[in-house]
Amino acid sequence: MRSLSRIAQVAALAGLASALAACGGHGTGALPATSSGPNAMGGDASAMAAKSTPTPAPAASPFTEYPLTAGSQPNDIVSAGGELWFTEGNGCGVLSAVGSITTTGSISENSSVIGPCSDPYGMVVASDGIWFTEYFGARIARITTGGTAASGSIYEAPVLPDGTADATIPNPSGITKDALGNFWFAEFHSSSQASSTTAGKIGESATATGTLLNEYAGSNGPYDIVYGLDKNIWYTEAVAGGGIGKISTVDGHLINHYMPVTANAAPMNIIVGPDKNIWFTECNGSGTDSVARITVSSGAVTEFPLPGVSPCPNGLTIGADGNLWIAETGANAIARMTLTGTVTEYAVPTANAAPFFITQGPDGNLWFTENGAGQIGKFNPNTATSSGSGGGSGSGSGCDRDNKHRDKPDVLKNKEKDKDQDNKPCCKSKPNDKDKGRDGDKGCAD
């Protein structure tokens, strides 16, 4: 039955399972960036630096970790109303909920309306609350943010077309909103395709009601999504051989399609960067993973390799320092990357925590979900000592953990609705903050 953790599925989706098995440590090195013109594809990333072992977190650790309800697999995380909000889901396992945590660590959870198999996933902040996708519930929903998660009111929009059958469920994942306040979300599986395929659609729903306005076909496993400063919708295709699509908010037509330099890169999370360009993570499982940039003015794709073997980056956000911050699921680390590609890594204290999504909090710290450990993590960049760094365009050596902790895409690939309550996911894990810079009301995308 469907009992993988979400992050394992992320890995599976791109054929990453073998790369996410046993591994060594995560360390230092430097790799040059690779680039291409628009729509270019192919070429291999530069050779990886030598593997080394990460330094354990220092005694005065910059990390603080907050356990959630037993069995929780936290997914996305965003900042709103002075608190952090996150989704929790593990298929038809223990919990499908939306949670909140204060900057001092007080946790609240709400599953009052959400069905046990709905699997809340992506999030975006809006004027009337936080909207989120239900991966297995086949709909989008909203929770009000006037207080804690437990006191919030949950509204669920109508189920998407053909959203109730395992064979046709559309699996909405990432979500964003445009300048008009309408919501756009990635449907990893199309409502007209069998769930064993990676064909999918991009959906558009009305503000306030979440009622479906349009679905646009033709995407190859769309996973994450962002509204760009060019007023177009950008999305990742989290499958081996997937790329980045750009569609019009006027009529949904495909404007352009961009391929990573590295073959089978499997693009994951996507944001608008501090330089107003499009940035995204790549988890290909074949050795070198990267953070990549699309220069909006030219369409050129540039990759900045990360340290190590299969660090499998997922979450991506902008920090208060103007740098990019990355949740490295496979490397079990949080990393900082400058816009020129210099990387500094910090090992997460809990083994196999599988950091998944990341955002900047109202307190200036980085907050992230630990999908493999069922925790929310906080990282103070002002007190941090790195476990690895690299200059130039990237740095390297890396690792992976137990495959069972790499579970959602496949990114989502074949994460089917499992209504058998006895077949719970074997472990807690899954494939951003819908983070600062990623959505229209966060960071640069306004």
C-alpha positions as CSV (number, residue, x, y, z in Angstrom):
1,M,0.0,0.0,0.0
2,R,1.0,3.6,-0.1
3,S,3.1,3.9,3.0
4,L,6.1,5.9,2.0
5,S,7.0,9.2,3.7
6,R,6.5,12.3,1.5
7,I,10.2,13.0,1.1
8,A,10.8,9.5,0.0
9,Q,8.3,10.1,-2.6
10,V,10.0,13.2,-3.7
11,A,13.1,11.1,-4.3
12,A,11.2,8.4,-6.0
13,L,9.6,10.7,-8.4
14,A,12.8,11.7,-10.0
15,G,14.2,8.2,-9.6
16,L,16.1,9.2,-6.6
17,A,15.5,6.3,-4.3
18,S,18.9,4.7,-4.8
19,A,20.7,8.0,-4.3
20,L,18.9,8.6,-1.1
21,A,19.9,5.4,0.5
22,A,23.0,5.2,2.7
23,C,25.6,8.0,2.6
24,G,28.5,9.7,4.0
25,G,28.8,13.1,5.5
26,H,28.3,16.7,4.3
27,G,31.2,19.0,3.9
28,T,33.0,21.7,1.9
29,G,34.2,22.4,-1.6
30,A,33.6,24.8,-4.4
31,L,31.9,24.2,-7.7
32,P,31.6,26.6,-10.7
33,A,28.1,27.5,-11.9
34,T,26.9,26.0,-15.1
35,S,24.5,27.9,-17.4
36,S,22.5,27.7,-20.6
37,G,20.4,29.9,-22.8
38,P,16.6,29.7,-22.8
39,N,15.2,26.2,-23.4
40,A,18.6,24.6,-23.4
41,M,19.1,21.2,-22.0
42,G,21.8,18.7,-21.4
43,G,25.3,18.7,-20.1
44,D,26.6,17.4,-16.8
45,A,27.3,19.4,-13.7
46,S,30.9,19.9,-12.8
47,A,32.7,17.3,-10.7
48,M,31.8,17.2,-7.1
49,A,34.3,18.2,-4.3
50,A,35.7,15.6,-2.0
51,K,33.3,14.1,0.6
52,S,33.9,15.1,4.2
53,T,32.1,14.7,7.5
54,P,29.9,17.5,8.9
55,T,30.8,19.1,12.1
56,P,28.2,18.4,14.8
57,A,26.1,21.4,16.0
58,P,28.1,23.4,18.5
59,A,27.3,23.3,22.3
60,A,25.6,26.7,22.0
61,S,23.5,25.5,19.0
62,P,21.8,28.1,16.7
63,F,19.0,25.5,16.3
64,T,15.9,25.0,18.4
65,E,13.5,22.2,17.7
66,Y,9.9,21.9,18.7
67,P,8.2,18.4,18.6
68,L,4.7,18.2,17.1
69,T,1.9,15.6,17.7
70,A,3.3,12.1,17.4
71,G,3.1,10.9,13.8
72,S,3.0,14.4,12.3
73,Q,4.8,15.0,9.0
74,P,5.0,18.8,8.6
75,N,5.1,20.1,5.1
76,D,5.0,23.8,4.1
77,I,5.6,26.7,6.5
78,V,4.8,30.5,6.1
79,S,4.9,33.6,8.3
80,A,1.7,35.5,9.0
81,G,0.3,37.6,11.9
82,G,3.5,37.4,13.9
83,E,3.5,33.6,14.0
84,L,4.6,30.7,11.8
85,W,1.9,28.5,10.2
86,F,2.4,25.0,8.8
87,T,0.6,22.1,7.2
88,E,0.7,18.6,8.5
89,G,-0.2,15.4,6.6
90,N,0.9,11.9,6.3
91,G,-1.5,10.4,3.8
92,C,-4.2,8.5,5.8
93,G,-2.0,8.3,8.8
94,V,-2.2,10.0,12.2
95,L,-2.8,13.6,11.3
96,S,-4.1,16.0,8.7
97,A,-4.0,19.5,10.1
98,V,-2.9,23.1,10.0
99,G,-0.7,24.3,12.8
100,S,0.7,27.5,14.2
101,I,3.7,28.2,16.4
102,T,4.7,31.4,18.2
103,T,8.3,32.7,18.1
104,T,8.6,31.4,21.6
105,G,7.5,27.9,20.7
106,S,3.9,27.6,21.7
107,I,2.2,25.2,19.3
108,S,-1.5,25.0,18.2
109,E,-3.1,22.5,15.7
110,N,-6.4,22.4,14.0
111,S,-7.9,19.4,12.2
112,S,-11.6,20.2,12.9
113,V,-12.8,20.2,9.3
114,I,-9.9,18.6,7.4
115,G,-10.6,15.0,6.6
116,P,-8.1,12.3,7.9
117,C,-6.9,11.6,4.3
118,S,-6.8,15.2,3.0
119,D,-3.0,15.7,3.5
120,P,-2.6,19.5,3.7
121,Y,0.4,20.6,1.7
122,G,1.3,24.0,0.1
123,M,0.4,27.4,1.6
124,V,0.0,31.0,0.6
125,V,-0.8,34.0,2.8
126,A,-3.8,36.1,1.6
127,S,-5.8,39.0,3.0
128,D,-8.5,36.7,4.5
129,G,-6.2,34.1,6.0
130,I,-3.9,31.4,4.8
131,W,-4.9,29.3,1.8
132,F,-3.6,25.8,1.5
133,T,-3.8,22.8,-0.8
134,E,-5.2,19.4,0.2
135,Y,-3.1,16.9,-1.8
136,F,-5.4,14.0,-1.2
137,G,-8.5,16.0,-0.5
138,A,-8.3,17.4,-4.1
139,R,-9.2,20.9,-3.1
140,I,-7.9,24.2,-1.7
141,A,-8.9,25.5,1.7
142,R,-8.5,28.5,4.0
143,I,-7.8,29.0,7.7
144,T,-8.3,32.4,9.4
145,T,-5.4,33.8,11.2
146,G,-6.8,36.1,13.9
147,G,-5.4,33.9,16.7
148,T,-3.9,30.5,17.0
149,A,-4.5,27.6,14.6
150,A,-6.9,26.0,17.1
151,S,-9.1,29.1,17.1
152,G,-9.0,29.5,13.4
153,S,-12.0,28.8,11.2
154,I,-11.4,26.4,8.3
155,Y,-13.2,26.8,5.0
156,E,-12.8,24.2,2.2
157,A,-13.6,25.0,-1.4
158,P,-15.4,22.5,-3.6
159,V,-13.6,19.4,-4.6
160,L,-11.7,19.7,-7.9
161,P,-13.1,17.8,-11.0
162,D,-12.7,14.1,-10.7
163,G,-11.1,14.7,-7.3
164,T,-12.6,11.8,-5.4
165,A,-11.3,8.8,-7.3
166,D,-7.8,7.4,-6.7
167,A,-7.3,6.9,-10.4
168,T,-8.0,10.5,-11.3
169,I,-7.3,12.6,-8.2
170,P,-5.5,15.8,-9.3
171,N,-3.2,16.1,-6.2
172,P,-2.9,19.9,-5.8
173,S,0.5,20.8,-4.3
174,G,2.1,24.2,-4.5
175,I,-0.1,27.3,-4.4
176,T,0.4,31.1,-5.1
177,K,-1.8,34.1,-5.8
178,D,-1.7,36.8,-8.5
179,A,-2.2,40.5,-8.3
180,L,-6.0,40.2,-8.5
181,G,-6.0,37.9,-5.5
182,N,-6.9,34.7,-7.5
183,F,-5.1,31.5,-6.5
184,W,-3.0,29.4,-8.8
185,F,-2.0,25.9,-7.9
186,A,-0.1,23.0,-9.4
187,E,-2.0,19.8,-9.9
188,F,0.7,17.1,-9.9
189,H,-1.7,14.7,-11.6
190,S,-4.2,15.8,-14.1
191,S,-7.9,15.1,-13.4
192,S,-8.0,13.5,-16.8
193,Q,-4.9,11.3,-16.3
194,A,-4.3,8.1,-14.3
195,S,-2.5,8.7,-11.1
196,S,0.4,6.5,-12.3
197,T,1.4,9.2,-14.8
198,T,3.0,12.5,-14.2
199,A,0.8,14.5,-16.5
200,G,-0.8,17.4,-14.7
201,K,-2.4,20.8,-14.9
202,I,-2.3,24.3,-13.5
203,G,-5.5,25.4,-11.7
204,E,-6.9,28.9,-11.2
205,S,-9.5,29.6,-8.5
206,A,-11.4,32.7,-7.5
207,T,-10.4,34.8,-4.4
208,A,-12.6,34.5,-1.3
209,T,-14.5,31.3,-2.5
210,G,-11.7,29.2,-4.0
211,T,-14.1,28.2,-6.7
212,L,-12.3,26.7,-9.7
213,L,-12.2,29.2,-12.6
214,N,-9.9,27.3,-15.0
215,E,-7.6,24.4,-15.5
216,Y,-4.7,24.6,-18.0
217,A,-3.4,21.3,-19.4
218,G,0.0,20.3,-20.7
219,S,2.3,20.3,-17.7
220,N,4.7,17.4,-16.9
221,G,4.2,16.8,-13.2
222,P,3.8,20.4,-11.9
223,Y,4.8,20.7,-8.3
224,D,5.6,24.2,-7.0
225,I,4.4,27.5,-8.3
226,V,5.0,31.3,-7.9
227,Y,3.7,34.5,-9.2
228,G,6.5,36.5,-10.8
229,L,7.3,40.1,-11.0
230,D,6.7,39.9,-14.7
231,K,3.0,39.1,-13.8
232,N,3.3,35.6,-15.1
233,I,2.9,32.2,-13.3
234,W,6.1,30.1,-13.0
235,Y,6.1,26.5,-12.0
236,T,8.4,23.5,-11.5
237,E,8.0,20.1,-13.0
238,A,9.3,17.8,-10.3
239,V,10.1,14.8,-12.4
240,A,13.2,13.5,-14.0
241,G,13.6,15.5,-17.2
242,G,11.2,18.1,-15.9
243,G,11.7,21.8,-16.5
244,I,10.3,25.2,-15.6
245,G,7.1,26.5,-17.2
246,K,5.9,30.1,-17.5
247,I,2.2,30.7,-18.3
248,S,0.1,33.8,-18.8
249,T,-2.3,34.9,-16.1
250,V,-4.6,36.3,-18.8
251,D,-5.5,33.1,-20.6
252,G,-3.2,30.4,-19.2
253,H,-1.2,29.8,-22.4
254,L,2.3,28.5,-22.2
255,I,4.7,31.4,-22.8
256,N,8.0,29.5,-22.5
257,H,9.5,26.4,-21.1
258,Y,13.0,26.2,-19.7
259,M,15.2,23.2,-19.1
260,P,17.9,22.9,-16.4
261,V,21.5,22.5,-17.6
262,T,21.8,19.2,-15.8
263,A,19.8,16.3,-17.3
264,N,17.1,14.8,-15.1
265,A,17.5,17.7,-12.6
266,A,13.9,17.4,-11.2
267,P,13.1,21.0,-10.2
268,M,11.5,21.4,-6.8
269,N,10.6,24.6,-5.0
270,I,10.5,28.0,-6.8
271,I,10.6,31.6,-5.6
272,V,11.2,35.1,-6.8
273,G,14.7,36.0,-5.6
274,P,16.0,39.3,-4.1
275,D,17.4,40.1,-7.6
276,K,13.9,39.8,-9.1
277,N,14.9,36.6,-11.0
278,I,13.4,33.2,-10.6
279,W,15.3,30.7,-8.4
280,F,14.5,27.1,-7.8
281,T,16.0,23.9,-6.2
282,E,17.0,20.8,-8.1
283,C,17.1,17.3,-6.6
284,N,18.3,14.8,-9.2
285,G,19.8,12.1,-7.0
286,S,22.6,11.4,-9.5
287,G,25.3,13.0,-7.5
288,T,25.3,16.8,-7.7
289,D,22.2,18.8,-6.8
290,S,21.9,22.5,-7.3
291,V,20.1,25.7,-6.8
292,A,19.4,27.4,-10.1
293,R,18.5,30.8,-11.5
294,I,16.5,31.8,-14.5
295,T,17.4,35.4,-15.5
296,V,14.0,36.7,-16.4
297,S,15.3,39.3,-19.0
298,S,17.2,36.7,-21.1
299,G,15.8,33.3,-20.1
300,A,19.3,32.1,-19.3
301,V,19.5,29.2,-16.8
302,T,22.4,29.1,-14.4
303,E,23.0,26.3,-11.9
304,F,24.9,26.6,-8.6
305,P,25.9,23.1,-7.4
306,L,25.6,22.4,-3.7
307,P,28.2,20.5,-1.6
308,G,28.1,16.8,-1.5
309,V,26.4,13.7,-2.9
310,S,22.6,14.2,-3.3
311,P,21.9,16.9,-0.7
312,C,18.4,17.0,-2.3
313,P,17.4,20.6,-1.7
314,N,13.7,21.3,-1.4
315,G,12.6,24.4,0.5
316,L,14.0,27.9,-0.6
317,T,13.5,31.3,0.9
318,I,15.1,34.8,1.2
319,G,16.7,35.7,4.5
320,A,16.9,39.0,6.3
321,D,20.5,39.2,5.1
322,G,19.4,39.1,1.4
323,N,20.9,35.7,0.8
324,L,19.0,32.5,-0.2
325,W,18.4,29.9,2.5
326,I,17.8,26.3,1.6
327,A,16.4,23.2,3.3
328,E,18.6,20.3,2.3
329,T,16.4,17.3,2.8
330,G,19.0,14.7,1.9
331,A,22.0,16.3,3.6
332,N,19.9,17.0,6.8
333,A,21.2,20.6,6.8
334,I,20.2,24.2,6.4
335,A,22.3,26.1,3.9
336,R,22.9,29.7,3.0
337,M,23.8,30.7,-0.5
338,T,24.9,34.1,-1.8
339,L,23.6,35.2,-5.2
340,T,27.0,34.4,-6.6
341,G,26.8,30.8,-5.3
342,T,28.9,30.7,-2.2
343,V,27.4,28.1,0.2
344,T,27.6,27.7,3.9
345,E,25.9,24.7,5.6
346,Y,24.7,24.0,9.1
347,A,23.9,20.5,10.2
348,V,20.5,20.0,11.8
349,P,20.9,18.4,15.3
350,T,18.3,15.7,15.0
351,A,19.5,12.8,12.8
352,N,17.3,12.1,9.8
353,A,15.2,15.2,10.5
354,A,14.7,15.8,6.7
355,P,14.3,19.6,6.7
356,F,11.7,20.2,4.1
357,F,10.3,23.8,3.7
358,I,11.8,27.0,5.1
359,T,10.8,30.6,5.6
360,Q,12.0,33.7,7.4
361,G,10.1,34.4,10.6
362,P,9.0,37.7,12.1
363,D,11.8,37.4,14.6
364,G,14.5,37.4,11.9
365,N,15.2,33.7,12.4
366,L,14.8,30.9,9.8
367,W,12.0,28.5,10.5
368,F,11.7,25.1,8.8
369,T,9.7,21.9,8.9
370,E,11.4,18.6,9.8
371,N,9.4,16.2,7.8
372,G,11.3,13.2,9.0
373,A,11.3,14.0,12.7
374,G,7.9,15.5,13.1
375,Q,9.3,18.8,14.4
376,I,9.4,22.5,13.6
377,G,13.0,23.9,13.6
378,K,14.2,27.4,14.3
379,F,17.7,28.6,13.2
380,N,19.3,31.7,14.5
381,P,21.8,32.9,11.8
382,N,23.4,35.4,14.2
383,T,24.8,32.6,16.5
384,A,25.6,30.0,13.8
385,T,28.8,28.1,13.3
386,S,28.9,26.4,9.9
387,S,29.4,22.7,9.3
388,G,30.6,23.3,5.8
389,S,31.2,26.1,3.3
390,G,32.3,26.7,-0.2
391,G,33.3,29.7,-2.3
392,G,32.5,30.8,-5.8
393,S,29.5,28.9,-7.0
394,G,28.8,26.1,-4.7
395,S,30.4,23.7,-2.3
396,G,30.4,20.1,-1.7
397,S,30.2,16.7,-0.3
398,G,27.1,15.2,0.9
399,C,24.9,12.6,2.1
400,D,21.6,11.1,2.3
401,R,19.7,9.2,4.9
402,D,17.4,6.3,5.1
403,N,15.2,6.0,2.0
404,K,12.1,5.7,4.1
405,H,12.6,9.4,5.1
406,R,12.4,10.6,1.5
407,D,8.7,10.5,0.9
408,K,6.3,12.7,-1.2
409,P,7.0,13.4,-4.9
410,D,8.1,10.9,-5.6
411,V,7.7,14.4,-5.4
412,L,4.6,13.5,-5.2
413,K,4.7,10.7,-7.8
414,N,2.2,8.0,-7.0
415,K,1.3,9.4,-3.6
416,E,-2.1,7.9,-3.8
417,K,-5.0,8.3,-1.5
418,D,-4.7,5.6,1.1
419,K,-7.9,5.1,3.0
420,D,-6.6,2.1,4.9
421,Q,-5.9,3.5,8.3
422,D,-3.7,0.5,9.1
423,N,-1.3,1.3,6.4
424,K,0.3,4.5,7.8
425,P,3.4,6.0,6.3
426,C,6.5,4.2,7.5
427,C,8.1,7.4,8.7
428,K,7.6,11.1,8.9
429,S,8.9,12.9,5.9
430,K,7.9,14.8,2.8
431,P,9.0,17.3,-0.3
432,N,8.8,25.9,0.9
433,D,8.0,27.9,2.7
434,K,5.8,28.9,0.5
435,D,8.2,31.4,1.5
436,K,9.3,35.0,1.4
437,G,9.7,35.9,-2.3
438,R,7.7,32.9,-3.3
439,D,4.2,34.2,-3.3
440,G,2.7,37.6,-4.2
441,D,2.4,38.8,-0.7
442,K,5.8,37.5,0.5
443,G,9.0,39.3,-0.1
444,C,9.9,40.4,-3.6
445,A,6.9,39.1,-5.4
446,D,4.6,41.9,-4.4
